[in-house]
Amino acid sequence: MSERTERPWALMRHHAGWADVFHIESETADSITGFYPDRETVGPPVNYSVRAVLARFETMEAARAAREGAVLEWRKHDAGVRDAEDILRKAEKAREDAWLTCLRDAANGG
């Protein structure tokens, strides 16, 4: 049995800072097919490129534990991100103000 088959649980990127647990039912060298067990309705299997897999695990529990640990790691950076966003908003406001001032000065013959 290959390592890939022995590790049928994957974390798939859902959005920045979150990954969904995915069960791989079959795979080729280029794609995987499976389902999301935590979704309310489990529909027909879905296909993805193997590049969509962030990490693989032997069990669902291991995948969930890794996801939760990664969320805690992500959250450690929240304050820094908020501070950077505040600095960015101030810089964008200064740029906008400078642009408007330049236009007004030009209109007033300055």
NORKA-V740787 format. One record per residue. N is the residue number from 0. RES is the residue in three letters. SS is DSSP state (a for helix, b for strand, c for the rest). Layout:
# NORKA-V740787
N/RES/SS ; N/RES/SS
This chain:
# NORKA-V740787
0/MET/c ; 1/SER/c ; 2/GLU/a ; 3/ARG/a ; 4/THR/a ; 5/GLU/a ; 6/ARG/c ; 7/PRO/c ; 8/TRP/b ; 9/ALA/b ; 10/LEU/b ; 11/MET/b ; 12/ARG/b ; 13/HIS/b ; 14/HIS/b ; 15/ALA/c ; 16/GLY/c ; 17/TRP/b ; 18/ALA/b ; 19/ASP/b ; 20/VAL/b ; 21/PHE/b ; 22/HIS/b ; 23/ILE/b ; 24/GLU/b ; 25/SER/b ; 26/GLU/b ; 27/THR/c ; 28/ALA/c ; 29/ASP/c ; 30/SER/b ; 31/ILE/b ; 32/THR/b ; 33/GLY/b ; 34/PHE/b ; 35/TYR/c ; 36/PRO/c ; 37/ASP/c ; 38/ARG/c ; 39/GLU/c ; 40/THR/c ; 41/VAL/c ; 42/GLY/c ; 43/PRO/c ; 44/PRO/c ; 45/VAL/b ; 46/ASN/b ; 47/TYR/b ; 48/SER/b ; 49/VAL/a ; 50/ARG/a ; 51/ALA/a ; 52/VAL/b ; 53/LEU/b ; 54/ALA/b ; 55/ARG/b ; 56/PHE/b ; 57/GLU/c ; 58/THR/c ; 59/MET/a ; 60/GLU/a ; 61/ALA/a ; 62/ALA/a ; 63/ARG/a ; 64/ALA/a ; 65/ALA/a ; 66/ARG/a ; 67/GLU/a ; 68/GLY/a ; 69/ALA/a ; 70/VAL/a ; 71/LEU/a ; 72/GLU/a ; 73/TRP/a ; 74/ARG/a ; 75/LYS/c ; 76/HIS/c ; 77/ASP/a ; 78/ALA/a ; 79/GLY/a ; 80/VAL/a ; 81/ARG/a ; 82/ASP/a ; 83/ALA/a ; 84/GLU/a ; 85/ASP/a ; 86/ILE/a ; 87/LEU/a ; 88/ARG/a ; 89/LYS/a ; 90/ALA/a ; 91/GLU/a ; 92/LYS/a ; 93/ALA/a ; 94/ARG/a ; 95/GLU/a ; 96/ASP/a ; 97/ALA/a ; 98/TRP/a ; 99/LEU/a ; 100/THR/a ; 101/CYS/a ; 102/LEU/a ; 103/ARG/a ; 104/ASP/a ; 105/ALA/a ; 106/ALA/a ; 107/ASN/c ; 108/GLY/c ; 109/GLY/c
